[in-house]
Amino acid sequence: MKKGILILSVLGGFAWAMPAQAKVNVCVFDLLGKAGESFKMMEEWALMSKTWGADVNLLPYQDEAKVEKDFKEGVCDAFYMTSMRARAYNKFAGSIDALGGVPSNAIAQKAIAYVLDSRNNKRLITKVASETYEVAGIGQIGSAYIFVKDRSVNTVEKVKGKKFAILHYDRAQKQMVERIGAIPVMADISNFIRKFNSNEVDIVAAPAYAFKPLEIYKGLGAKGGMIDFPVVNVTADLVLRQDQFPAGYAAKSRSWFVKQLPKSFAMVKRMEAEIPSKYRIPLSKEEKTDYQKLLREGRMDLTDQGIYDSTMMTVLKKARCTVERTNFECSLGGE
């Protein structure tokens, strides 16, 4: 009898010494819901979370606005959604998707790895009123390209007066579209491709991730095409309420995300390669430089307005000039 009591007391003490698993809901946005690559990656992350002290319950969403609404109402303790929308919770990480800031996969990989490095731990924490938010990961979705109904619309001059679908919550997109003389048409991530396919707009920007599943080829028809120049690199941020997770949890999560980057970029390259070459509209070196200059001017203006984080703009420029040292901007100041 005494021996049994001793065993029970030892087991009880052991259980008390074990760290409690925090039960948390994480709202995950993926255009394809549970079938999407982003959600599948987050399922792997949720399994690893147990080793960091959190019992994660993933809630799938195909409507990003609903993710933000549920997060604000306390349904979720964390969310995973596009950095453009997550920028309101952390401007540093949310500015990695600055227009023209990341023009290639090689630069994107360097930029994401840098942002998630331990030297930026403090920059990834934001206090808003009584809440403290922390970025616990950044996932790659892919470069967004401009799709046009008419492949003859292949220069900035020809875009003037054309209807361009933009995400209504991103002031940067609206200002850039107005800057080039196109007409911004407000949309959300759940319907912007539908507007293109149903002829409500002439132009849309989207990553390869959306090409097949959202049937962009239907909107392209026989005359449309994809301008073969990335205008923005689309990422997703994992943002959590710091007080709902164990101490040190976010740092472990960020390290895990960095290790997933090679696999994520391999997935992006595969999806880009699947877009038929017949849709691609090539640009000359001079035309690409013209686009880069236009985006640079807009990006600097948006930074001055406080929409983008100035430190992140410096980080992105360093990444660009490390990969492409001969780029025209590398000898210029300003970012």
TORFI-870247 format. One record per residue (C-alpha): residue number from 0; residue in three letters; x, y, z. Coordinates in Angstrom, 1 decimal. Last residue first. Layout:
N
<zaba=NUM, koldo=ALA, u=X, v=Y, w=Z>
...
END
This chain:
335
<zaba=334, koldo=GLU, u=16.6, v=53.6, w=-49.5>
<zaba=333, koldo=GLY, u=17.6, v=57.0, w=-50.9>
<zaba=332, koldo=GLY, u=21.1, v=56.6, w=-52.0>
<zaba=331, koldo=LEU, u=22.2, v=55.5, w=-55.5>
<zaba=330, koldo=SER, u=25.1, v=53.2, w=-56.6>
<zaba=329, koldo=CYS, u=23.1, v=50.1, w=-56.0>
<zaba=328, koldo=GLU, u=20.1, v=51.5, w=-57.9>
<zaba=327, koldo=PHE, u=21.4, v=50.7, w=-61.4>
<zaba=326, koldo=ASN, u=21.7, v=47.0, w=-60.7>
<zaba=325, koldo=THR, u=25.3, v=45.8, w=-61.1>
<zaba=324, koldo=ARG, u=25.5, v=44.1, w=-57.7>
<zaba=323, koldo=GLU, u=22.5, v=41.9, w=-58.3>
<zaba=322, koldo=VAL, u=22.4, v=39.3, w=-55.5>
<zaba=321, koldo=THR, u=24.0, v=41.5, w=-52.8>
<zaba=320, koldo=CYS, u=22.4, v=44.6, w=-54.3>
<zaba=319, koldo=ARG, u=18.9, v=43.2, w=-53.9>
<zaba=318, koldo=ALA, u=19.4, v=42.0, w=-50.4>
<zaba=317, koldo=LYS, u=20.9, v=45.4, w=-49.4>
<zaba=316, koldo=LYS, u=17.9, v=47.1, w=-50.9>
<zaba=315, koldo=LEU, u=15.6, v=44.8, w=-49.0>
<zaba=314, koldo=VAL, u=17.2, v=45.6, w=-45.7>
<zaba=313, koldo=THR, u=17.2, v=49.4, w=-46.3>
<zaba=312, koldo=MET, u=13.5, v=49.2, w=-47.2>
<zaba=311, koldo=MET, u=12.9, v=47.2, w=-44.0>
<zaba=310, koldo=THR, u=14.5, v=49.9, w=-41.9>
<zaba=309, koldo=SER, u=12.2, v=52.5, w=-43.6>
<zaba=308, koldo=ASP, u=9.0, v=50.6, w=-42.7>
<zaba=307, koldo=TYR, u=6.3, v=51.0, w=-45.4>
<zaba=306, koldo=ILE, u=3.1, v=53.0, w=-45.1>
<zaba=305, koldo=GLY, u=4.8, v=55.9, w=-43.3>
<zaba=304, koldo=GLN, u=4.2, v=58.5, w=-46.0>
<zaba=303, koldo=ASP, u=7.9, v=58.7, w=-46.7>
<zaba=302, koldo=THR, u=7.9, v=55.0, w=-47.1>
<zaba=301, koldo=LEU, u=5.1, v=55.3, w=-49.7>
<zaba=300, koldo=ASP, u=7.1, v=57.9, w=-51.6>
<zaba=299, koldo=MET, u=10.2, v=55.7, w=-51.6>
<zaba=298, koldo=ARG, u=8.2, v=52.7, w=-52.9>
<zaba=297, koldo=GLY, u=6.6, v=54.8, w=-55.6>
<zaba=296, koldo=GLU, u=10.0, v=56.0, w=-56.9>
<zaba=295, koldo=ARG, u=11.4, v=52.5, w=-56.7>
<zaba=294, koldo=LEU, u=8.4, v=51.0, w=-58.5>
<zaba=293, koldo=LEU, u=8.9, v=53.4, w=-61.4>
<zaba=292, koldo=LYS, u=12.7, v=52.8, w=-61.5>
<zaba=291, koldo=GLN, u=12.2, v=49.0, w=-61.5>
<zaba=290, koldo=TYR, u=9.6, v=49.2, w=-64.3>
<zaba=289, koldo=ASP, u=12.0, v=51.3, w=-66.4>
<zaba=288, koldo=THR, u=14.9, v=48.8, w=-65.6>
<zaba=287, koldo=LYS, u=12.7, v=46.0, w=-66.8>
<zaba=286, koldo=GLU, u=11.9, v=47.8, w=-70.1>
<zaba=285, koldo=GLU, u=15.6, v=48.4, w=-70.7>
<zaba=284, koldo=LYS, u=16.5, v=44.7, w=-70.1>
<zaba=283, koldo=SER, u=13.8, v=43.8, w=-72.6>
<zaba=282, koldo=LEU, u=10.5, v=42.4, w=-71.4>
<zaba=281, koldo=PRO, u=8.9, v=39.0, w=-72.2>
<zaba=280, koldo=ILE, u=5.2, v=38.5, w=-72.3>
<zaba=279, koldo=ARG, u=4.5, v=35.0, w=-71.0>
<zaba=278, koldo=TYR, u=1.1, v=33.4, w=-71.9>
<zaba=277, koldo=LYS, u=2.4, v=31.0, w=-74.5>
<zaba=276, koldo=SER, u=5.0, v=29.8, w=-72.0>
<zaba=275, koldo=PRO, u=2.4, v=27.9, w=-70.1>
<zaba=274, koldo=ILE, u=2.4, v=28.5, w=-66.3>
<zaba=273, koldo=GLU, u=3.7, v=25.3, w=-64.8>
<zaba=272, koldo=ALA, u=7.2, v=26.7, w=-64.3>
<zaba=271, koldo=GLU, u=5.9, v=29.2, w=-61.9>
<zaba=270, koldo=MET, u=4.3, v=26.5, w=-59.8>
<zaba=269, koldo=ARG, u=7.5, v=24.5, w=-59.6>
<zaba=268, koldo=LYS, u=9.5, v=27.6, w=-58.7>
<zaba=267, koldo=VAL, u=7.1, v=28.3, w=-55.9>
<zaba=266, koldo=MET, u=7.3, v=24.8, w=-54.5>
<zaba=265, koldo=ALA, u=11.1, v=24.9, w=-54.6>
<zaba=264, koldo=PHE, u=10.9, v=28.2, w=-52.8>
<zaba=263, koldo=SER, u=8.8, v=26.7, w=-50.0>
<zaba=262, koldo=LYS, u=11.2, v=23.6, w=-49.7>
<zaba=261, koldo=PRO, u=14.3, v=25.9, w=-49.4>
<zaba=260, koldo=LEU, u=12.4, v=28.2, w=-46.9>
<zaba=259, koldo=GLN, u=11.3, v=25.5, w=-44.4>
<zaba=258, koldo=LYS, u=14.4, v=25.8, w=-42.2>
<zaba=257, koldo=VAL, u=13.7, v=29.6, w=-41.8>
<zaba=256, koldo=PHE, u=10.1, v=28.7, w=-40.6>
<zaba=255, koldo=TRP, u=11.5, v=26.4, w=-37.9>
<zaba=254, koldo=SER, u=13.8, v=29.1, w=-36.6>
<zaba=253, koldo=ARG, u=10.8, v=31.5, w=-36.5>
<zaba=252, koldo=SER, u=8.8, v=29.0, w=-34.4>
<zaba=251, koldo=LYS, u=11.6, v=28.6, w=-31.9>
<zaba=250, koldo=ALA, u=11.8, v=32.4, w=-31.5>
<zaba=249, koldo=ALA, u=8.0, v=32.6, w=-31.1>
<zaba=248, koldo=TYR, u=7.9, v=30.1, w=-28.3>
<zaba=247, koldo=GLY, u=10.5, v=31.8, w=-26.1>
<zaba=246, koldo=ALA, u=8.0, v=32.3, w=-23.3>
<zaba=245, koldo=PRO, u=4.9, v=30.1, w=-23.7>
<zaba=244, koldo=PHE, u=2.0, v=31.4, w=-25.9>
<zaba=243, koldo=GLN, u=-1.2, v=33.3, w=-25.1>
<zaba=242, koldo=ASP, u=0.6, v=36.3, w=-23.7>
<zaba=241, koldo=GLN, u=2.3, v=37.0, w=-27.1>
<zaba=240, koldo=ARG, u=-0.8, v=37.3, w=-29.1>
<zaba=239, koldo=LEU, u=0.4, v=35.7, w=-32.3>
<zaba=238, koldo=VAL, u=1.3, v=36.7, w=-35.9>
<zaba=237, koldo=LEU, u=2.3, v=34.2, w=-38.6>
<zaba=236, koldo=ASP, u=3.0, v=36.4, w=-41.6>
<zaba=235, koldo=ALA, u=2.3, v=35.4, w=-45.3>
<zaba=234, koldo=THR, u=4.5, v=36.4, w=-48.3>
<zaba=233, koldo=VAL, u=3.8, v=37.8, w=-51.7>
<zaba=232, koldo=ASN, u=6.8, v=39.3, w=-53.6>
<zaba=231, koldo=VAL, u=5.7, v=42.3, w=-55.7>
<zaba=230, koldo=VAL, u=5.9, v=43.5, w=-59.2>
<zaba=229, koldo=PRO, u=7.5, v=40.3, w=-60.7>
<zaba=228, koldo=PHE, u=8.3, v=40.8, w=-64.4>
<zaba=227, koldo=ASP, u=7.2, v=38.4, w=-67.2>
<zaba=226, koldo=ILE, u=4.1, v=40.3, w=-68.1>
<zaba=225, koldo=MET, u=1.4, v=37.6, w=-68.2>
<zaba=224, koldo=GLY, u=-0.9, v=37.3, w=-71.2>
<zaba=223, koldo=GLY, u=-4.3, v=37.8, w=-72.7>
<zaba=222, koldo=LYS, u=-5.5, v=37.5, w=-76.3>
<zaba=221, koldo=ALA, u=-6.8, v=33.9, w=-76.5>
<zaba=220, koldo=GLY, u=-8.6, v=33.9, w=-73.1>
<zaba=219, koldo=LEU, u=-6.7, v=35.5, w=-70.3>
<zaba=218, koldo=GLY, u=-9.6, v=35.5, w=-67.9>
<zaba=217, koldo=LYS, u=-10.0, v=31.7, w=-68.3>
<zaba=216, koldo=TYR, u=-6.3, v=31.3, w=-67.8>
<zaba=215, koldo=ILE, u=-6.7, v=32.7, w=-64.3>
<zaba=214, koldo=GLU, u=-8.3, v=29.5, w=-63.3>
<zaba=213, koldo=LEU, u=-8.4, v=30.1, w=-59.6>
<zaba=212, koldo=PRO, u=-6.7, v=26.8, w=-58.8>
<zaba=211, koldo=LYS, u=-4.4, v=26.9, w=-61.9>
<zaba=210, koldo=PHE, u=-2.9, v=30.5, w=-61.6>
<zaba=209, koldo=ALA, u=-3.3, v=31.2, w=-57.9>
<zaba=208, koldo=TYR, u=0.0, v=29.9, w=-56.6>
<zaba=207, koldo=ALA, u=1.6, v=31.5, w=-59.7>
<zaba=206, koldo=PRO, u=1.3, v=34.8, w=-57.9>
<zaba=205, koldo=ALA, u=-1.3, v=37.5, w=-58.8>
<zaba=204, koldo=ALA, u=-1.6, v=41.0, w=-60.2>
<zaba=203, koldo=VAL, u=-4.8, v=41.9, w=-62.1>
<zaba=202, koldo=ILE, u=-5.6, v=43.8, w=-65.2>
<zaba=201, koldo=ASP, u=-8.6, v=44.5, w=-67.4>
<zaba=200, koldo=VAL, u=-11.3, v=44.5, w=-64.8>
<zaba=199, koldo=GLU, u=-15.0, v=43.5, w=-64.6>
<zaba=198, koldo=ASN, u=-14.3, v=40.9, w=-67.4>
<zaba=197, koldo=SER, u=-15.7, v=37.9, w=-65.4>
<zaba=196, koldo=ASN, u=-12.2, v=36.3, w=-65.2>
<zaba=195, koldo=PHE, u=-10.6, v=39.5, w=-63.9>
<zaba=194, koldo=LYS, u=-13.4, v=40.1, w=-61.3>
<zaba=193, koldo=ARG, u=-13.1, v=36.5, w=-60.2>
<zaba=192, koldo=ILE, u=-9.4, v=36.9, w=-59.7>
<zaba=191, koldo=PHE, u=-10.0, v=39.7, w=-57.2>
<zaba=190, koldo=ASN, u=-12.8, v=37.8, w=-55.4>
<zaba=189, koldo=SER, u=-11.4, v=36.2, w=-52.2>
<zaba=188, koldo=ILE, u=-8.3, v=38.4, w=-52.0>
<zaba=187, koldo=ASP, u=-10.6, v=41.4, w=-51.8>
<zaba=186, koldo=ALA, u=-11.5, v=43.9, w=-54.5>
<zaba=185, koldo=MET, u=-11.5, v=47.6, w=-55.1>
<zaba=184, koldo=VAL, u=-11.1, v=48.7, w=-58.7>
<zaba=183, koldo=PRO, u=-8.2, v=51.0, w=-59.3>
<zaba=182, koldo=ILE, u=-8.3, v=52.9, w=-62.6>
<zaba=181, koldo=ALA, u=-4.9, v=53.1, w=-64.3>
<zaba=180, koldo=GLY, u=-2.8, v=56.3, w=-64.7>
<zaba=179, koldo=ILE, u=0.5, v=54.9, w=-63.5>
<zaba=178, koldo=ARG, u=0.4, v=56.8, w=-60.2>
<zaba=177, koldo=GLU, u=-3.3, v=55.7, w=-59.6>
<zaba=176, koldo=VAL, u=-2.2, v=52.1, w=-59.7>
<zaba=175, koldo=MET, u=0.7, v=52.9, w=-57.4>
<zaba=174, koldo=GLN, u=-1.5, v=54.8, w=-54.9>
<zaba=173, koldo=LYS, u=-4.1, v=52.0, w=-54.7>
<zaba=172, koldo=GLN, u=-1.5, v=49.2, w=-54.3>
<zaba=171, koldo=ALA, u=0.2, v=51.1, w=-51.4>
<zaba=170, koldo=ARG, u=-3.1, v=51.8, w=-49.7>
<zaba=169, koldo=ASP, u=-3.6, v=48.0, w=-49.2>
<zaba=168, koldo=TYR, u=-7.0, v=47.4, w=-47.7>
<zaba=167, koldo=HIS, u=-9.0, v=47.4, w=-51.0>
<zaba=166, koldo=LEU, u=-6.9, v=44.7, w=-52.6>
<zaba=165, koldo=ILE, u=-6.5, v=45.9, w=-56.2>
<zaba=164, koldo=ALA, u=-8.2, v=45.1, w=-59.5>
<zaba=163, koldo=PHE, u=-6.9, v=47.3, w=-62.4>
<zaba=162, koldo=LYS, u=-9.3, v=48.9, w=-64.8>
<zaba=161, koldo=LYS, u=-7.4, v=50.4, w=-67.8>
<zaba=160, koldo=GLY, u=-7.3, v=54.2, w=-68.3>
<zaba=159, koldo=LYS, u=-3.5, v=54.3, w=-68.6>
<zaba=158, koldo=VAL, u=-2.0, v=50.8, w=-68.9>
<zaba=157, koldo=LYS, u=-0.7, v=51.5, w=-72.4>
<zaba=156, koldo=GLU, u=1.8, v=54.1, w=-71.1>
<zaba=155, koldo=VAL, u=3.2, v=51.6, w=-68.4>
<zaba=154, koldo=THR, u=4.0, v=49.1, w=-71.1>
<zaba=153, koldo=ASN, u=2.7, v=45.7, w=-72.1>
<zaba=152, koldo=VAL, u=-0.9, v=46.2, w=-72.9>
<zaba=151, koldo=SER, u=-0.5, v=44.4, w=-76.3>
<zaba=150, koldo=ARG, u=-1.1, v=41.2, w=-74.4>
<zaba=149, koldo=ASP, u=-4.8, v=42.1, w=-74.0>
<zaba=148, koldo=LYS, u=-6.6, v=40.8, w=-70.9>
<zaba=147, koldo=VAL, u=-3.6, v=41.5, w=-68.8>
<zaba=146, koldo=PHE, u=-1.9, v=39.5, w=-66.0>
<zaba=145, koldo=ILE, u=0.7, v=41.3, w=-63.9>
<zaba=144, koldo=TYR, u=3.0, v=39.0, w=-61.9>
<zaba=143, koldo=ALA, u=3.0, v=38.3, w=-58.2>
<zaba=142, koldo=SER, u=6.1, v=36.6, w=-56.8>
<zaba=141, koldo=GLY, u=5.5, v=33.7, w=-54.5>
<zaba=140, koldo=ILE, u=3.7, v=32.4, w=-51.4>
<zaba=139, koldo=GLN, u=6.7, v=32.4, w=-49.0>
<zaba=138, koldo=GLY, u=6.0, v=32.0, w=-45.3>
<zaba=137, koldo=ILE, u=7.0, v=34.3, w=-42.5>
<zaba=136, koldo=GLY, u=7.1, v=33.2, w=-38.9>
<zaba=135, koldo=ALA, u=6.4, v=34.0, w=-35.2>
<zaba=134, koldo=VAL, u=5.7, v=37.7, w=-35.6>
<zaba=133, koldo=GLU, u=4.8, v=39.0, w=-32.1>
<zaba=132, koldo=TYR, u=1.8, v=41.0, w=-30.9>
<zaba=131, koldo=THR, u=1.5, v=42.6, w=-27.5>
<zaba=130, koldo=GLU, u=-2.0, v=43.9, w=-26.7>
<zaba=129, koldo=SER, u=-3.0, v=46.5, w=-24.1>
<zaba=128, koldo=ALA, u=-2.9, v=49.4, w=-26.5>
<zaba=127, koldo=VAL, u=-0.9, v=48.2, w=-29.5>
<zaba=126, koldo=LYS, u=2.6, v=46.8, w=-28.6>
<zaba=125, koldo=THR, u=4.6, v=45.3, w=-31.5>
<zaba=124, koldo=ILE, u=7.3, v=42.6, w=-31.4>
<zaba=123, koldo=LEU, u=9.1, v=41.6, w=-34.5>
<zaba=122, koldo=ARG, u=11.5, v=44.5, w=-34.3>
<zaba=121, koldo=LYS, u=12.7, v=43.2, w=-30.9>
<zaba=120, koldo=ASN, u=13.7, v=39.8, w=-32.4>
<zaba=119, koldo=ASN, u=15.5, v=41.3, w=-35.3>
<zaba=118, koldo=ARG, u=19.0, v=40.1, w=-34.4>
<zaba=117, koldo=SER, u=17.5, v=36.6, w=-33.9>
<zaba=116, koldo=ASP, u=17.1, v=36.2, w=-37.7>
<zaba=115, koldo=LEU, u=13.5, v=36.0, w=-39.0>
<zaba=114, koldo=VAL, u=14.0, v=39.2, w=-41.1>
<zaba=113, koldo=TYR, u=17.3, v=38.0, w=-42.5>
<zaba=112, koldo=ALA, u=15.9, v=34.6, w=-43.6>
<zaba=111, koldo=ILE, u=12.9, v=36.4, w=-45.3>
<zaba=110, koldo=ALA, u=15.2, v=38.8, w=-47.2>
<zaba=109, koldo=LYS, u=17.7, v=36.2, w=-48.3>
<zaba=108, koldo=GLN, u=14.9, v=34.0, w=-49.7>
<zaba=107, koldo=ALA, u=13.2, v=36.9, w=-51.4>
<zaba=106, koldo=ILE, u=16.4, v=37.9, w=-53.1>
<zaba=105, koldo=ALA, u=16.9, v=34.5, w=-54.6>
<zaba=104, koldo=ASN, u=13.2, v=34.3, w=-55.5>
<zaba=103, koldo=SER, u=13.5, v=37.5, w=-57.5>
<zaba=102, koldo=PRO, u=12.3, v=41.1, w=-57.6>
<zaba=101, koldo=VAL, u=11.9, v=41.8, w=-53.9>
<zaba=100, koldo=GLY, u=11.2, v=45.5, w=-53.2>
<zaba=99, koldo=GLY, u=9.2, v=46.1, w=-56.4>
<zaba=98, koldo=LEU, u=6.1, v=47.0, w=-54.4>
<zaba=97, koldo=ALA, u=6.8, v=46.4, w=-50.7>
<zaba=96, koldo=ASP, u=6.0, v=42.8, w=-49.6>
<zaba=95, koldo=ILE, u=8.7, v=42.8, w=-46.9>
<zaba=94, koldo=SER, u=6.8, v=45.7, w=-45.4>
<zaba=93, koldo=GLY, u=4.6, v=43.5, w=-43.2>
<zaba=92, koldo=ALA, u=7.7, v=42.3, w=-41.3>
<zaba=91, koldo=PHE, u=8.6, v=45.8, w=-40.2>
<zaba=90, koldo=LYS, u=5.0, v=47.2, w=-40.1>
<zaba=89, koldo=ASN, u=3.9, v=44.6, w=-37.5>
<zaba=88, koldo=TYR, u=0.1, v=44.3, w=-36.7>
<zaba=87, koldo=ALA, u=-1.2, v=46.6, w=-39.5>
<zaba=86, koldo=ARG, u=1.2, v=44.9, w=-41.9>
<zaba=85, koldo=ALA, u=-0.7, v=41.6, w=-41.5>
<zaba=84, koldo=ARG, u=-2.9, v=42.5, w=-44.5>
<zaba=83, koldo=MET, u=0.0, v=43.0, w=-46.9>
<zaba=82, koldo=SER, u=1.9, v=40.2, w=-45.1>
<zaba=81, koldo=THR, u=-0.7, v=37.7, w=-46.2>
<zaba=80, koldo=MET, u=-2.3, v=35.6, w=-43.5>
<zaba=79, koldo=TYR, u=-1.4, v=33.3, w=-40.6>
<zaba=78, koldo=PHE, u=-3.3, v=34.1, w=-37.4>
<zaba=77, koldo=ALA, u=-2.8, v=33.8, w=-33.7>
<zaba=76, koldo=ASP, u=-4.9, v=33.5, w=-30.5>
<zaba=75, koldo=CYS, u=-8.0, v=33.0, w=-32.7>
<zaba=74, koldo=VAL, u=-11.7, v=33.4, w=-31.8>
<zaba=73, koldo=GLY, u=-10.7, v=36.5, w=-29.8>
<zaba=72, koldo=GLU, u=-12.9, v=39.0, w=-31.6>
<zaba=71, koldo=LYS, u=-10.0, v=40.7, w=-33.3>
<zaba=70, koldo=PHE, u=-8.7, v=37.4, w=-34.5>
<zaba=69, koldo=ASP, u=-12.1, v=36.5, w=-35.8>
<zaba=68, koldo=LYS, u=-12.4, v=39.7, w=-37.8>
<zaba=67, koldo=GLU, u=-8.8, v=39.3, w=-39.2>
<zaba=66, koldo=VAL, u=-9.5, v=35.8, w=-40.4>
<zaba=65, koldo=LYS, u=-12.9, v=36.7, w=-41.8>
<zaba=64, koldo=ALA, u=-11.2, v=39.4, w=-44.0>
<zaba=63, koldo=GLU, u=-8.8, v=36.7, w=-45.3>
<zaba=62, koldo=ASP, u=-11.6, v=34.5, w=-46.7>
<zaba=61, koldo=GLN, u=-10.5, v=31.0, w=-47.5>
<zaba=60, koldo=TYR, u=-10.1, v=30.1, w=-43.9>
<zaba=59, koldo=PRO, u=-8.8, v=27.0, w=-42.1>
<zaba=58, koldo=LEU, u=-8.8, v=26.8, w=-38.2>
<zaba=57, koldo=LEU, u=-5.7, v=25.1, w=-36.8>
<zaba=56, koldo=ASN, u=-5.8, v=23.9, w=-33.2>
<zaba=55, koldo=VAL, u=-2.4, v=24.2, w=-31.6>
<zaba=54, koldo=ASP, u=-1.2, v=22.6, w=-28.4>
<zaba=53, koldo=ALA, u=1.7, v=24.8, w=-27.3>
<zaba=52, koldo=GLY, u=4.9, v=23.9, w=-25.4>
<zaba=51, koldo=TRP, u=7.6, v=24.1, w=-28.0>
<zaba=50, koldo=THR, u=7.6, v=20.4, w=-28.7>
<zaba=49, koldo=LYS, u=3.9, v=20.6, w=-29.2>
<zaba=48, koldo=SER, u=4.4, v=23.3, w=-31.8>
<zaba=47, koldo=MET, u=6.2, v=20.8, w=-34.1>
<zaba=46, koldo=LEU, u=2.9, v=19.2, w=-34.9>
<zaba=45, koldo=ALA, u=1.3, v=22.6, w=-35.6>
<zaba=44, koldo=TRP, u=4.2, v=23.5, w=-37.9>
<zaba=43, koldo=GLU, u=3.5, v=20.5, w=-40.0>
<zaba=42, koldo=GLU, u=-0.1, v=21.4, w=-40.2>
<zaba=41, koldo=MET, u=1.0, v=25.0, w=-41.1>
<zaba=40, koldo=MET, u=2.8, v=23.6, w=-44.1>
<zaba=39, koldo=LYS, u=-0.3, v=21.8, w=-45.3>
<zaba=38, koldo=PHE, u=-2.3, v=25.1, w=-44.9>
<zaba=37, koldo=SER, u=0.2, v=27.0, w=-47.0>
<zaba=36, koldo=GLU, u=0.2, v=24.3, w=-49.7>
<zaba=35, koldo=GLY, u=-3.6, v=24.4, w=-50.1>
<zaba=34, koldo=ALA, u=-6.1, v=21.6, w=-49.8>
<zaba=33, koldo=LYS, u=-7.2, v=22.8, w=-46.3>
<zaba=32, koldo=GLY, u=-8.4, v=26.1, w=-47.8>
<zaba=31, koldo=LEU, u=-7.4, v=26.8, w=-51.4>
<zaba=30, koldo=LEU, u=-6.8, v=30.5, w=-51.0>
<zaba=29, koldo=ASP, u=-5.1, v=29.8, w=-47.7>
<zaba=28, koldo=PHE, u=-5.7, v=31.8, w=-44.5>
<zaba=27, koldo=VAL, u=-4.9, v=30.1, w=-41.2>
<zaba=26, koldo=CYS, u=-6.6, v=31.0, w=-37.9>
<zaba=25, koldo=VAL, u=-4.6, v=29.6, w=-35.0>
<zaba=24, koldo=ASN, u=-6.5, v=28.5, w=-31.9>
<zaba=23, koldo=VAL, u=-4.5, v=27.8, w=-28.8>
<zaba=22, koldo=LYS, u=-4.2, v=25.2, w=-26.0>
<zaba=21, koldo=ALA, u=-1.1, v=26.0, w=-23.9>
<zaba=20, koldo=GLN, u=0.6, v=22.7, w=-23.0>
<zaba=19, koldo=ALA, u=1.6, v=22.8, w=-19.4>
<zaba=18, koldo=PRO, u=5.3, v=22.3, w=-18.8>
<zaba=17, koldo=MET, u=6.1, v=19.0, w=-17.0>
<zaba=16, koldo=ALA, u=7.1, v=19.5, w=-13.3>
<zaba=15, koldo=TRP, u=3.5, v=18.9, w=-12.1>
<zaba=14, koldo=ALA, u=3.3, v=15.7, w=-14.1>
<zaba=13, koldo=PHE, u=6.5, v=14.5, w=-12.5>
<zaba=12, koldo=GLY, u=5.3, v=15.3, w=-9.0>
<zaba=11, koldo=GLY, u=2.1, v=13.4, w=-9.6>
<zaba=10, koldo=LEU, u=4.0, v=10.4, w=-10.9>
<zaba=9, koldo=VAL, u=6.2, v=10.5, w=-7.7>
<zaba=8, koldo=SER, u=3.2, v=10.8, w=-5.5>
<zaba=7, koldo=LEU, u=1.4, v=7.9, w=-7.3>
<zaba=6, koldo=ILE, u=4.6, v=5.7, w=-6.9>
<zaba=5, koldo=LEU, u=4.9, v=6.5, w=-3.2>
<zaba=4, koldo=ILE, u=1.2, v=5.7, w=-2.6>
<zaba=3, koldo=GLY, u=1.6, v=2.4, w=-4.3>
<zaba=2, koldo=LYS, u=4.7, v=1.5, w=-2.2>
<zaba=1, koldo=LYS, u=2.8, v=2.4, w=1.0>
<zaba=0, koldo=MET, u=0.0, v=0.0, w=0.0>
END
